[in-house]
Amino acid sequence: MQRRTVLAALTLLTLAALPLAAATETWTNAALVDGGCQKKVKDTPDSHTRDCALKCASAGFGVFTADGHYLKFDDKGNEQALAAVKATDKKDHLRVDVKGTLDGETIQVETLALVH
């Protein structure tokens, strides 16, 4: 009887220690801005230019949510964002669709596509 109790307790502790699987989320038509300019363009993110995003790319990228909150990207997302910005001829109004999981204030990006 004690053996079962100990085994059950160990099983519960093991399960409790496992991280919960984060749900995949989607951010649609979100304003893409580099981390260096996010405070400066918070009120007008669509005015942020492609040239500035390329110049400030070393600060990383992220998006503004519908309520104006800035979420940064993980390394994979930064790579995808930089590639998308380099590939577009849009001058400003950089918008993306992002799919990933939120870890604190950082999106662990699965996919990212520039909205045309």
TORGUGU-170928 format. One record per residue: residue number from 1; residue in three letters; x, y, z of N, C-alpha, C, O, CB in turn. Coordinates in nm, 3 decimals, always signed. Glycine has a CB too. Layout:
N
+-----+------+---------+---------+---------+---------+---------+---------+---------+---------+---------+---------+---------+---------+---------+---------+---------+
! seq ! type !     npx !     npy !     npz !    capx !    capy !    capz !     cpx !     cpy !     cpz !     opx !     opy !     opz !    cbpx !    cbpy !    cbpz !
+-----+------+---------+---------+---------+---------+---------+---------+---------+---------+---------+---------+---------+---------+---------+---------+---------+
! NUM !  ALA !       X !       Y !       Z !       X !       Y !       Z !       X !       Y !       Z !       X !       Y !       Z !       X !       Y !       Z !
...
+-----+------+---------+---------+---------+---------+---------+---------+---------+---------+---------+---------+---------+---------+---------+---------+---------+
//
This chain:
116
+-----+------+---------+---------+---------+---------+---------+---------+---------+---------+---------+---------+---------+---------+---------+---------+---------+
! seq ! type !     npx !     npy !     npz !    capx !    capy !    capz !     cpx !     cpy !     cpz !     opx !     opy !     opz !    cbpx !    cbpy !    cbpz !
+-----+------+---------+---------+---------+---------+---------+---------+---------+---------+---------+---------+---------+---------+---------+---------+---------+
!   1 !  MET !  +0.082 !  -0.118 !  +0.000 !  +0.000 !  +0.000 !  +0.000 !  +0.087 !  +0.126 !  +0.000 !  +0.062 !  +0.220 !  -0.076 !  -0.093 !  -0.001 !  +0.120 !
!   2 !  GLN !  +0.190 !  +0.128 !  +0.087 !  +0.278 !  +0.245 !  +0.092 !  +0.351 !  +0.261 !  -0.040 !  +0.373 !  +0.373 !  -0.086 !  +0.378 !  +0.232 !  +0.206 !
!   3 !  ARG !  +0.388 !  +0.152 !  -0.100 !  +0.461 !  +0.156 !  -0.227 !  +0.378 !  +0.225 !  -0.334 !  +0.430 !  +0.305 !  -0.412 !  +0.500 !  +0.014 !  -0.272 !
!   4 !  ARG !  +0.247 !  +0.194 !  -0.340 !  +0.158 !  +0.257 !  -0.438 !  +0.146 !  +0.407 !  -0.411 !  +0.144 !  +0.487 !  -0.504 !  +0.018 !  +0.191 !  -0.435 !
!   5 !  THR !  +0.137 !  +0.443 !  -0.286 !  +0.125 !  +0.584 !  -0.249 !  +0.249 !  +0.662 !  -0.291 !  +0.240 !  +0.772 !  -0.346 !  +0.102 !  +0.598 !  -0.098 !
!   6 !  VAL !  +0.365 !  +0.604 !  -0.265 !  +0.491 !  +0.668 !  -0.303 !  +0.500 !  +0.678 !  -0.455 !  +0.538 !  +0.783 !  -0.508 !  +0.612 !  +0.590 !  -0.247 !
!   7 !  LEU !  +0.464 !  +0.572 !  -0.526 !  +0.468 !  +0.572 !  -0.672 !  +0.370 !  +0.676 !  -0.729 !  +0.405 !  +0.748 !  -0.822 !  +0.434 !  +0.431 !  -0.726 !
!   8 !  ALA !  +0.251 !  +0.684 !  -0.673 !  +0.153 !  +0.782 !  -0.718 !  +0.203 !  +0.923 !  -0.693 !  +0.188 !  +1.010 !  -0.779 !  +0.018 !  +0.760 !  -0.647 !
!   9 !  ALA !  +0.263 !  +0.946 !  -0.579 !  +0.317 !  +1.078 !  -0.548 !  +0.429 !  +1.116 !  -0.643 !  +0.435 !  +1.229 !  -0.690 !  +0.367 !  +1.083 !  -0.403 !
!  10 !  LEU !  +0.517 !  +1.022 !  -0.673 !  +0.626 !  +1.049 !  -0.767 !  +0.573 !  +1.077 !  -0.907 !  +0.624 !  +1.165 !  -0.976 !  +0.723 !  +0.930 !  -0.771 !
!  11 !  THR !  +0.471 !  +1.005 !  -0.947 !  +0.410 !  +1.027 !  -1.078 !  +0.351 !  +1.166 !  -1.086 !  +0.369 !  +1.236 !  -1.186 !  +0.303 !  +0.921 !  -1.106 !
!  12 !  LEU !  +0.280 !  +1.207 !  -0.983 !  +0.220 !  +1.340 !  -0.980 !  +0.327 !  +1.450 !  -0.983 !  +0.311 !  +1.550 !  -1.052 !  +0.133 !  +1.357 !  -0.857 !
!  13 !  LEU !  +0.433 !  +1.430 !  -0.907 !  +0.542 !  +1.528 !  -0.907 !  +0.608 !  +1.539 !  -1.044 !  +0.640 !  +1.648 !  -1.090 !  +0.647 !  +1.491 !  -0.802 !
!  14 !  THR !  +0.626 !  +1.426 !  -1.109 !  +0.686 !  +1.425 !  -1.243 !  +0.598 !  +1.498 !  -1.341 !  +0.646 !  +1.579 !  -1.420 !  +0.710 !  +1.282 !  -1.290 !
!  15 !  LEU !  +0.468 !  +1.471 !  -1.338 !  +0.376 !  +1.538 !  -1.429 !  +0.368 !  +1.687 !  -1.400 !  +0.358 !  +1.767 !  -1.493 !  +0.237 !  +1.475 !  -1.418 !
!  16 !  ALA !  +0.372 !  +1.725 !  -1.275 !  +0.367 !  +1.866 !  -1.239 !  +0.491 !  +1.941 !  -1.285 !  +0.485 !  +2.061 !  -1.310 !  +0.350 !  +1.881 !  -1.089 !
!  17 !  ALA !  +0.603 !  +1.871 !  -1.295 !  +0.728 !  +1.935 !  -1.337 !  +0.736 !  +1.957 !  -1.487 !  +0.816 !  +2.038 !  -1.534 !  +0.845 !  +1.852 !  -1.292 !
!  18 !  LEU !  +0.654 !  +1.886 !  -1.564 !  +0.656 !  +1.902 !  -1.708 !  +0.594 !  +2.036 !  -1.746 !  +0.491 !  +2.074 !  -1.691 !  +0.580 !  +1.786 !  -1.777 !
!  19 !  PRO !  +0.656 !  +2.109 !  -1.838 !  +0.597 !  +2.236 !  -1.878 !  +0.469 !  +2.212 !  -1.958 !  +0.458 !  +2.115 !  -2.033 !  +0.698 !  +2.319 !  -1.962 !
!  20 !  LEU !  +0.375 !  +2.301 !  -1.941 !  +0.253 !  +2.292 !  -2.019 !  +0.284 !  +2.334 !  -2.162 !  +0.360 !  +2.428 !  -2.185 !  +0.140 !  +2.380 !  -1.957 !
!  21 !  ALA !  +0.227 !  +2.265 !  -2.256 !  +0.248 !  +2.299 !  -2.396 !  +0.181 !  +2.433 !  -2.424 !  +0.062 !  +2.451 !  -2.400 !  +0.191 !  +2.188 !  -2.490 !
!  22 !  ALA !  +0.258 !  +2.526 !  -2.474 !  +0.204 !  +2.658 !  -2.505 !  +0.118 !  +2.648 !  -2.631 !  +0.152 !  +2.578 !  -2.726 !  +0.318 !  +2.762 !  -2.524 !
!  23 !  ALA !  +0.009 !  +2.719 !  -2.630 !  -0.082 !  +2.718 !  -2.744 !  -0.026 !  +2.807 !  -2.855 !  +0.026 !  +2.915 !  -2.829 !  -0.223 !  +2.765 !  -2.702 !
!  24 !  THR !  -0.038 !  +2.760 !  -2.976 !  +0.003 !  +2.839 !  -3.091 !  -0.097 !  +2.952 !  -3.110 !  -0.219 !  +2.932 !  -3.104 !  +0.013 !  +2.751 !  -3.219 !
!  25 !  GLU !  -0.044 !  +3.071 !  -3.134 !  -0.127 !  +3.189 !  -3.156 !  -0.095 !  +3.248 !  -3.292 !  +0.009 !  +3.218 !  -3.352 !  -0.107 !  +3.294 !  -3.044 !
!  26 !  THR !  -0.184 !  +3.333 !  -3.340 !  -0.163 !  +3.402 !  -3.467 !  -0.185 !  +3.551 !  -3.448 !  -0.283 !  +3.593 !  -3.387 !  -0.258 !  +3.346 !  -3.576 !
!  27 !  TRP !  -0.094 !  +3.629 !  -3.500 !  -0.106 !  +3.774 !  -3.502 !  -0.120 !  +3.811 !  -3.649 !  -0.028 !  +3.791 !  -3.728 !  +0.017 !  +3.847 !  -3.434 !
!  28 !  THR !  -0.235 !  +3.865 !  -3.686 !  -0.267 !  +3.893 !  -3.825 !  -0.257 !  +4.042 !  -3.855 !  -0.307 !  +4.125 !  -3.780 !  -0.406 !  +3.843 !  -3.859 !
!  29 !  ASN !  -0.191 !  +4.073 !  -3.965 !  -0.178 !  +4.211 !  -4.012 !  -0.119 !  +4.302 !  -3.903 !  -0.164 !  +4.415 !  -3.884 !  -0.314 !  +4.264 !  -4.057 !
!  30 !  ALA !  -0.020 !  +4.251 !  -3.832 !  +0.043 !  +4.324 !  -3.723 !  +0.156 !  +4.412 !  -3.776 !  +0.227 !  +4.374 !  -3.869 !  +0.098 !  +4.227 !  -3.616 !
!  31 !  ALA !  +0.171 !  +4.530 !  -3.718 !  +0.275 !  +4.624 !  -3.760 !  +0.412 !  +4.570 !  -3.718 !  +0.436 !  +4.544 !  -3.600 !  +0.250 !  +4.765 !  -3.699 !
!  32 !  LEU !  +0.501 !  +4.555 !  -3.815 !  +0.637 !  +4.507 !  -3.792 !  +0.729 !  +4.626 !  -3.769 !  +0.736 !  +4.717 !  -3.851 !  +0.687 !  +4.422 !  -3.913 !
!  33 !  VAL !  +0.801 !  +4.624 !  -3.656 !  +0.890 !  +4.734 !  -3.620 !  +1.014 !  +4.677 !  -3.555 !  +1.007 !  +4.577 !  -3.483 !  +0.820 !  +4.836 !  -3.526 !
!  34 !  ASP !  +1.129 !  +4.739 !  -3.581 !  +1.251 !  +4.694 !  -3.513 !  +1.248 !  +4.740 !  -3.368 !  +1.180 !  +4.837 !  -3.332 !  +1.379 !  +4.749 !  -3.586 !
!  35 !  GLY !  +1.322 !  +4.669 !  -3.285 !  +1.324 !  +4.697 !  -3.142 !  +1.381 !  +4.833 !  -3.107 !  +1.344 !  +4.891 !  -3.004 !  +1.401 !  +4.593 !  -3.072 !
!  36 !  GLY !  +1.470 !  +4.884 !  -3.189 !  +1.530 !  +5.014 !  -3.162 !  +1.435 !  +5.130 !  -3.180 !  +1.453 !  +5.235 !  -3.119 !  +1.648 !  +5.034 !  -3.250 !
!  37 !  CYS !  +1.334 !  +5.112 !  -3.263 !  +1.241 !  +5.222 !  -3.293 !  +1.102 !  +5.202 !  -3.235 !  +1.015 !  +5.287 !  -3.252 !  +1.229 !  +5.239 !  -3.442 !
!  38 !  GLN !  +1.080 !  +5.092 !  -3.166 !  +0.945 !  +5.060 !  -3.122 !  +0.883 !  +5.167 !  -3.033 !  +0.763 !  +5.191 !  -3.043 !  +0.945 !  +4.930 !  -3.049 !
!  39 !  LYS !  +0.960 !  +5.231 !  -2.947 !  +0.902 !  +5.337 !  -2.861 !  +0.875 !  +5.463 !  -2.941 !  +0.775 !  +5.532 !  -2.919 !  +0.998 !  +5.369 !  -2.744 !
!  40 !  LYS !  +0.964 !  +5.493 !  -3.036 !  +0.953 !  +5.615 !  -3.115 !  +0.830 !  +5.612 !  -3.207 !  +0.767 !  +5.715 !  -3.229 !  +1.079 !  +5.635 !  -3.199 !
!  41 !  VAL !  +0.795 !  +5.495 !  -3.261 !  +0.686 !  +5.486 !  -3.358 !  +0.561 !  +5.417 !  -3.303 !  +0.473 !  +5.377 !  -3.379 !  +0.733 !  +5.413 !  -3.481 !
!  42 !  LYS !  +0.553 !  +5.403 !  -3.171 !  +0.441 !  +5.332 !  -3.110 !  +0.306 !  +5.386 !  -3.157 !  +0.215 !  +5.308 !  -3.187 !  +0.450 !  +5.341 !  -2.959 !
!  43 !  ASP !  +0.291 !  +5.517 !  -3.164 !  +0.163 !  +5.577 !  -3.202 !  +0.137 !  +5.574 !  -3.352 !  +0.022 !  +5.585 !  -3.395 !  +0.157 !  +5.718 !  -3.154 !
!  44 !  THR !  +0.243 !  +5.558 !  -3.431 !  +0.229 !  +5.556 !  -3.578 !  +0.320 !  +5.450 !  -3.639 !  +0.409 !  +5.484 !  -3.717 !  +0.261 !  +5.696 !  -3.639 !
!  45 !  PRO !  +0.301 !  +5.323 !  -3.605 !  +0.393 !  +5.220 !  -3.654 !  +0.397 !  +5.205 !  -3.805 !  +0.497 !  +5.160 !  -3.860 !  +0.357 !  +5.090 !  -3.593 !
!  46 !  ASP !  +0.289 !  +5.242 !  -3.873 !  +0.289 !  +5.229 !  -4.019 !  +0.378 !  +5.332 !  -4.087 !  +0.410 !  +5.319 !  -4.205 !  +0.148 !  +5.241 !  -4.072 !
!  47 !  SER !  +0.419 !  +5.435 !  -4.013 !  +0.510 !  +5.535 !  -4.069 !  +0.655 !  +5.488 !  -4.064 !  +0.742 !  +5.549 !  -4.126 !  +0.495 !  +5.668 !  -3.994 !
!  48 !  HIS !  +0.681 !  +5.381 !  -3.992 !  +0.818 !  +5.328 !  -3.980 !  +0.861 !  +5.275 !  -4.116 !  +0.791 !  +5.194 !  -4.177 !  +0.827 !  +5.216 !  -3.871 !
!  49 !  THR !  +0.975 !  +5.320 !  -4.164 !  +1.016 !  +5.288 !  -4.300 !  +1.098 !  +5.159 !  -4.310 !  +1.158 !  +5.113 !  -4.213 !  +1.097 !  +5.401 !  -4.357 !
!  50 !  ARG !  +1.097 !  +5.104 !  -4.429 !  +1.177 !  +4.986 !  -4.459 !  +1.325 !  +5.017 !  -4.439 !  +1.398 !  +4.937 !  -4.380 !  +1.151 !  +4.938 !  -4.605 !
!  51 !  ASP !  +1.369 !  +5.134 !  -4.486 !  +1.509 !  +5.171 !  -4.472 !  +1.552 !  +5.175 !  -4.326 !  +1.660 !  +5.129 !  -4.291 !  +1.535 !  +5.307 !  -4.537 !
!  52 !  CYS !  +1.467 !  +5.230 !  -4.241 !  +1.499 !  +5.237 !  -4.099 !  +1.503 !  +5.097 !  -4.039 !  +1.590 !  +5.066 !  -3.959 !  +1.397 !  +5.326 !  -4.024 !
!  53 !  ALA !  +1.408 !  +5.013 !  -4.077 !  +1.405 !  +4.876 !  -4.026 !  +1.532 !  +4.801 !  -4.063 !  +1.584 !  +4.724 !  -3.983 !  +1.282 !  +4.801 !  -4.080 !
!  54 !  LEU !  +1.582 !  +4.824 !  -4.184 !  +1.707 !  +4.759 !  -4.225 !  +1.826 !  +4.816 !  -4.148 !  +1.916 !  +4.743 !  -4.107 !  +1.729 !  +4.776 !  -4.377 !
!  55 !  LYS !  +1.825 !  +4.947 !  -4.129 !  +1.934 !  +5.013 !  -4.058 !  +1.941 !  +4.969 !  -3.911 !  +2.049 !  +4.956 !  -3.855 !  +1.919 !  +5.165 !  -4.066 !
!  56 !  CYS !  +1.826 !  +4.946 !  -3.852 !  +1.817 !  +4.913 !  -3.709 !  +1.793 !  +4.764 !  -3.684 !  +1.756 !  +4.726 !  -3.573 !  +1.707 !  +4.994 !  -3.644 !
!  57 !  ALA !  +1.813 !  +4.681 !  -3.784 !  +1.781 !  +4.538 !  -3.773 !  +1.857 !  +4.468 !  -3.661 !  +1.809 !  +4.368 !  -3.607 !  +1.811 !  +4.470 !  -3.903 !
!  58 !  SER !  +1.973 !  +4.518 !  -3.625 !  +2.051 !  +4.452 !  -3.519 !  +1.981 !  +4.458 !  -3.383 !  +2.017 !  +4.383 !  -3.292 !  +2.189 !  +4.517 !  -3.508 !
!  59 !  ALA !  +1.881 !  +4.546 !  -3.369 !  +1.803 !  +4.556 !  -3.245 !  +1.693 !  +4.450 !  -3.239 !  +1.622 !  +4.441 !  -3.140 !  +1.742 !  +4.695 !  -3.232 !
!  60 !  GLY !  +1.680 !  +4.372 !  -3.346 !  +1.575 !  +4.270 !  -3.350 !  +1.443 !  +4.330 !  -3.395 !  +1.431 !  +4.452 !  -3.413 !  +1.558 !  +4.205 !  -3.214 !
!  61 !  PHE !  +1.345 !  +4.244 !  -3.413 !  +1.213 !  +4.287 !  -3.462 !  +1.105 !  +4.238 !  -3.368 !  +1.127 !  +4.156 !  -3.279 !  +1.188 !  +4.234 !  -3.604 !
!  62 !  GLY !  +0.988 !  +4.293 !  -3.390 !  +0.870 !  +4.251 !  -3.317 !  +0.748 !  +4.313 !  -3.381 !  +0.756 !  +4.379 !  -3.484 !  +0.880 !  +4.289 !  -3.168 !
!  63 !  VAL !  +0.633 !  +4.292 !  -3.317 !  +0.508 !  +4.346 !  -3.369 !  +0.432 !  +4.417 !  -3.258 !  +0.448 !  +4.388 !  -3.140 !  +0.422 !  +4.234 !  -3.430 !
!  64 !  PHE !  +0.347 !  +4.510 !  -3.301 !  +0.253 !  +4.572 !  -3.210 !  +0.123 !  +4.494 !  -3.217 !  +0.073 !  +4.465 !  -3.326 !  +0.231 !  +4.724 !  -3.245 !
!  65 !  THR !  +0.068 !  +4.460 !  -3.103 !  -0.060 !  +4.391 !  -3.098 !  -0.171 !  +4.494 !  -3.123 !  -0.146 !  +4.614 !  -3.129 !  -0.081 !  +4.319 !  -2.962 !
!  66 !  ALA !  -0.292 !  +4.445 !  -3.137 !  -0.406 !  +4.533 !  -3.163 !  -0.424 !  +4.637 !  -3.053 !  -0.474 !  +4.746 !  -3.079 !  -0.533 !  +4.450 !  -3.177 !
!  67 !  ASP !  -0.384 !  +4.604 !  -2.930 !  -0.398 !  +4.699 !  -2.819 !  -0.272 !  +4.784 !  -2.798 !  -0.260 !  +4.853 !  -2.697 !  -0.430 !  +4.624 !  -2.690 !
!  68 !  GLY !  -0.179 !  +4.780 !  -2.893 !  -0.061 !  +4.865 !  -2.888 !  +0.055 !  +4.812 !  -2.806 !  +0.150 !  +4.885 !  -2.779 !  -0.099 !  +4.996 !  -2.835 !
!  69 !  HIS !  +0.049 !  +4.686 !  -2.766 !  +0.156 !  +4.625 !  -2.688 !  +0.262 !  +4.568 !  -2.783 !  +0.227 !  +4.506 !  -2.883 !  +0.100 !  +4.513 !  -2.594 !
!  70 !  TYR !  +0.389 !  +4.588 !  -2.752 !  +0.498 !  +4.541 !  -2.839 !  +0.546 !  +4.404 !  -2.792 !  +0.578 !  +4.385 !  -2.674 !  +0.616 !  +4.641 !  -2.840 !
!  71 !  LEU !  +0.551 !  +4.309 !  -2.884 !  +0.603 !  +4.175 !  -2.857 !  +0.723 !  +4.153 !  -2.948 !  +0.713 !  +4.171 !  -3.069 !  +0.494 !  +4.066 !  -2.880 !
!  72 !  LYS !  +0.835 !  +4.115 !  -2.890 !  +0.955 !  +4.094 !  -2.971 !  +0.960 !  +3.950 !  -3.021 !  +0.890 !  +3.862 !  -2.971 !  +1.083 !  +4.126 !  -2.890 !
!  73 !  PHE !  +1.045 !  +3.929 !  -3.121 !  +1.063 !  +3.796 !  -3.182 !  +1.183 !  +3.726 !  -3.123 !  +1.277 !  +3.789 !  -3.074 !  +1.077 !  +3.808 !  -3.333 !
!  74 !  ASP !  +1.180 !  +3.594 !  -3.130 !  +1.297 !  +3.514 !  -3.098 !  +1.395 !  +3.523 !  -3.216 !  +1.366 !  +3.591 !  -3.314 !  +1.258 !  +3.365 !  -3.069 !
!  75 !  ASP !  +1.508 !  +3.455 !  -3.207 !  +1.609 !  +3.462 !  -3.314 !  +1.555 !  +3.418 !  -3.449 !  +1.582 !  +3.480 !  -3.552 !  +1.730 !  +3.376 !  -3.277 !
!  76 !  LYS !  +1.478 !  +3.310 !  -3.450 !  +1.421 !  +3.261 !  -3.575 !  +1.328 !  +3.365 !  -3.636 !  +1.332 !  +3.388 !  -3.757 !  +1.343 !  +3.129 !  -3.552 !
!  77 !  GLY !  +1.247 !  +3.429 !  -3.554 !  +1.158 !  +3.533 !  -3.602 !  +1.233 !  +3.653 !  -3.655 !  +1.194 !  +3.713 !  -3.756 !  +1.064 !  +3.576 !  -3.493 !
!  78 !  ASN !  +1.342 !  +3.690 !  -3.587 !  +1.424 !  +3.802 !  -3.635 !  +1.483 !  +3.772 !  -3.772 !  +1.487 !  +3.859 !  -3.858 !  +1.536 !  +3.833 !  -3.535 !
!  79 !  GLU !  +1.528 !  +3.649 !  -3.792 !  +1.583 !  +3.610 !  -3.922 !  +1.476 !  +3.617 !  -4.030 !  +1.500 !  +3.667 !  -4.140 !  +1.642 !  +3.468 !  -3.916 !
!  80 !  GLN !  +1.357 !  +3.567 !  -3.999 !  +1.248 !  +3.568 !  -4.097 !  +1.203 !  +3.712 !  -4.127 !  +1.175 !  +3.746 !  -4.242 !  +1.129 !  +3.485 !  -4.046 !
!  81 !  ALA !  +1.197 !  +3.795 !  -4.024 !  +1.155 !  +3.934 !  -4.043 !  +1.256 !  +4.009 !  -4.129 !  +1.218 !  +4.082 !  -4.220 !  +1.138 !  +4.004 !  -3.908 !
!  82 !  LEU !  +1.383 !  +3.991 !  -4.101 !  +1.485 !  +4.059 !  -4.180 !  +1.480 !  +4.015 !  -4.326 !  +1.490 !  +4.098 !  -4.416 !  +1.625 !  +4.030 !  -4.121 !
!  83 !  ALA !  +1.463 !  +3.887 !  -4.349 !  +1.452 !  +3.836 !  -4.487 !  +1.330 !  +3.896 !  -4.557 !  +1.337 !  +3.932 !  -4.674 !  +1.443 !  +3.682 !  -4.488 !
!  84 !  ALA !  +1.218 !  +3.907 !  -4.486 !  +1.096 !  +3.963 !  -4.545 !  +1.114 !  +4.111 !  -4.578 !  +1.070 !  +4.157 !  -4.683 !  +0.978 !  +3.945 !  -4.450 !
!  85 !  VAL !  +1.178 !  +4.186 !  -4.488 !  +1.201 !  +4.329 !  -4.512 !  +1.296 !  +4.348 !  -4.629 !  +1.275 !  +4.436 !  -4.713 !  +1.256 !  +4.397 !  -4.385 !
!  86 !  LYS !  +1.400 !  +4.267 !  -4.635 !  +1.494 !  +4.278 !  -4.747 !  +1.427 !  +4.246 !  -4.880 !  +1.462 !  +4.304 !  -4.983 !  +1.613 !  +4.184 !  -4.726 !
!  87 !  ALA !  +1.331 !  +4.154 !  -4.880 !  +1.269 !  +4.106 !  -5.003 !  +1.157 !  +4.198 !  -5.055 !  +1.115 !  +4.185 !  -5.170 !  +1.213 !  +3.969 !  -4.982 !
!  88 !  THR !  +1.111 !  +4.290 !  -4.973 !  +0.999 !  +4.374 !  -5.016 !  +1.048 !  +4.505 !  -5.076 !  +1.158 !  +4.552 !  -5.047 !  +0.905 !  +4.401 !  -4.900 !
!  89 !  ASP !  +0.961 !  +4.563 !  -5.159 !  +0.991 !  +4.696 !  -5.211 !  +0.899 !  +4.801 !  -5.147 !  +0.899 !  +4.917 !  -5.188 !  +0.976 !  +4.699 !  -5.363 !
!  90 !  LYS !  +0.822 !  +4.759 !  -5.047 !  +0.737 !  +4.854 !  -4.974 !  +0.825 !  +4.955 !  -4.901 !  +0.928 !  +4.918 !  -4.844 !  +0.642 !  +4.780 !  -4.874 !
!  91 !  LYS !  +0.787 !  +5.079 !  -4.903 !  +0.865 !  +5.185 !  -4.838 !  +0.834 !  +5.195 !  -4.688 !  +0.922 !  +5.229 !  -4.609 !  +0.838 !  +5.320 !  -4.906 !
!  92 !  ASP !  +0.709 !  +5.166 !  -4.651 !  +0.665 !  +5.172 !  -4.511 !  +0.540 !  +5.085 !  -4.499 !  +0.511 !  +5.004 !  -4.586 !  +0.636 !  +5.322 !  -4.466 !
!  93 !  HIS !  +0.467 !  +5.103 !  -4.390 !  +0.346 !  +5.024 !  -4.367 !  +0.378 !  +4.874 !  -4.375 !  +0.312 !  +4.798 !  -4.446 !  +0.236 !  +5.061 !  -4.471 !
!  94 !  LEU !  +0.481 !  +4.834 !  -4.300 !  +0.525 !  +4.695 !  -4.299 !  +0.436 !  +4.615 !  -4.204 !  +0.441 !  +4.635 !  -4.082 !  +0.674 !  +4.684 !  -4.257 !
!  95 !  ARG !  +0.358 !  +4.527 !  -4.260 !  +0.264 !  +4.445 !  -4.183 !  +0.295 !  +4.298 !  -4.208 !  +0.333 !  +4.259 !  -4.318 !  +0.117 !  +4.478 !  -4.221 !
!  96 !  VAL !  +0.277 !  +4.217 !  -4.103 !  +0.306 !  +4.074 !  -4.112 !  +0.196 !  +3.992 !  -4.048 !  +0.122 !  +4.038 !  -3.961 !  +0.441 !  +4.042 !  -4.047 !
!  97 !  ASP !  +0.188 !  +3.868 !  -4.093 !  +0.109 !  +3.765 !  -4.027 !  +0.210 !  +3.673 !  -3.960 !  +0.302 !  +3.624 !  -4.026 !  +0.014 !  +3.686 !  -4.128 !
!  98 !  VAL !  +0.194 !  +3.651 !  -3.830 !  +0.289 !  +3.572 !  -3.753 !  +0.215 !  +3.461 !  -3.681 !  +0.107 !  +3.481 !  -3.626 !  +0.366 !  +3.661 !  -3.651 !
!  99 !  LYS !  +0.276 !  +3.343 !  -3.684 !  +0.222 !  +3.229 !  -3.611 !  +0.332 !  +3.180 !  -3.518 !  +0.446 !  +3.162 !  -3.560 !  +0.173 !  +3.115 !  -3.708 !
! 100 !  GLY !  +0.298 !  +3.158 !  -3.391 !  +0.398 !  +3.111 !  -3.296 !  +0.340 !  +3.099 !  -3.157 !  +0.219 !  +3.104 !  -3.137 !  +0.517 !  +3.204 !  -3.295 !
! 101 !  THR !  +0.428 !  +3.082 !  -3.061 !  +0.386 !  +3.072 !  -2.922 !  +0.446 !  +3.187 !  -2.843 !  +0.560 !  +3.227 !  -2.867 !  +0.427 !  +2.936 !  -2.860 !
! 102 !  LEU !  +0.369 !  +3.238 !  -2.750 !  +0.413 !  +3.350 !  -2.669 !  +0.482 !  +3.299 !  -2.543 !  +0.426 !  +3.218 !  -2.468 !  +0.295 !  +3.441 !  -2.634 !
! 103 !  ASP !  +0.604 !  +3.347 !  -2.522 !  +0.683 !  +3.312 !  -2.404 !  +0.718 !  +3.444 !  -2.335 !  +0.818 !  +3.507 !  -2.369 !  +0.813 !  +3.229 !  -2.441 !
! 104 !  GLY !  +0.637 !  +3.484 !  -2.239 !  +0.654 !  +3.615 !  -2.176 !  +0.621 !  +3.724 !  -2.274 !  +0.506 !  +3.736 !  -2.318 !  +0.798 !  +3.632 !  -2.124 !
! 105 !  GLU !  +0.720 !  +3.805 !  -2.310 !  +0.703 !  +3.915 !  -2.406 !  +0.764 !  +3.881 !  -2.542 !  +0.778 !  +3.968 !  -2.628 !  +0.766 !  +4.043 !  -2.351 !
! 106 !  THR !  +0.801 !  +3.754 !  -2.560 !  +0.869 !  +3.712 !  -2.683 !  +0.786 !  +3.609 !  -2.757 !  +0.737 !  +3.513 !  -2.698 !  +1.008 !  +3.655 !  -2.652 !
! 107 !  ILE !  +0.771 !  +3.629 !  -2.888 !  +0.703 !  +3.531 !  -2.972 !  +0.808 !  +3.433 !  -3.023 !  +0.905 !  +3.473 !  -3.087 !  +0.626 !  +3.599 !  -3.090 !
! 108 !  GLN !  +0.787 !  +3.306 !  -2.996 !  +0.868 !  +3.199 !  -3.053 !  +0.806 !  +3.172 !  -3.191 !  +0.707 !  +3.099 !  -3.202 !  +0.870 !  +3.067 !  -2.961 !
! 109 !  VAL !  +0.863 !  +3.231 !  -3.293 !  +0.802 !  +3.236 !  -3.426 !  +0.813 !  +3.101 !  -3.498 !  +0.920 !  +3.042 !  -3.507 !  +0.868 !  +3.346 !  -3.510 !
! 110 !  GLU !  +0.699 !  +3.056 !  -3.549 !  +0.696 !  +2.939 !  -3.636 !  +0.700 !  +2.984 !  -3.781 !  +0.783 !  +2.939 !  -3.860 !  +0.570 !  +2.852 !  -3.609 !
! 111 !  THR !  +0.608 !  +3.076 !  -3.814 !  +0.603 !  +3.130 !  -3.950 !  +0.580 !  +3.281 !  -3.944 !  +0.519 !  +3.332 !  -3.851 !  +0.491 !  +3.060 !  -4.034 !
! 112 !  LEU !  +0.629 !  +3.349 !  -4.046 !  +0.613 !  +3.492 !  -4.059 !  +0.603 !  +3.524 !  -4.207 !  +0.686 !  +3.478 !  -4.287 !  +0.732 !  +3.570 !  -3.991 !
! 113 !  ALA !  +0.501 !  +3.602 !  -4.245 !  +0.484 !  +3.641 !  -4.385 !  +0.446 !  +3.787 !  -4.391 !  +0.359 !  +3.833 !  -4.317 !  +0.377 !  +3.553 !  -4.456 !
! 114 !  LEU !  +0.512 !  +3.860 !  -4.478 !  +0.479 !  +4.000 !  -4.501 !  +0.344 !  +4.009 !  -4.570 !  +0.318 !  +3.934 !  -4.664 !  +0.590 !  +4.071 !  -4.585 !
! 115 !  VAL !  +0.260 !  +4.099 !  -4.525 !  +0.130 !  +4.122 !  -4.588 !  +0.149 !  +4.224 !  -4.699 !  +0.206 !  +4.330 !  -4.676 !  +0.024 !  +4.172 !  -4.484 !
! 116 !  HIS !  +0.104 !  +4.193 !  -4.817 !  +0.123 !  +4.284 !  -4.931 !  +0.002 !  +4.368 !  -4.960 !  +0.004 !  +4.449 !  -5.052 !  +0.160 !  +4.207 !  -5.055 !
+-----+------+---------+---------+---------+---------+---------+---------+---------+---------+---------+---------+---------+---------+---------+---------+---------+
//
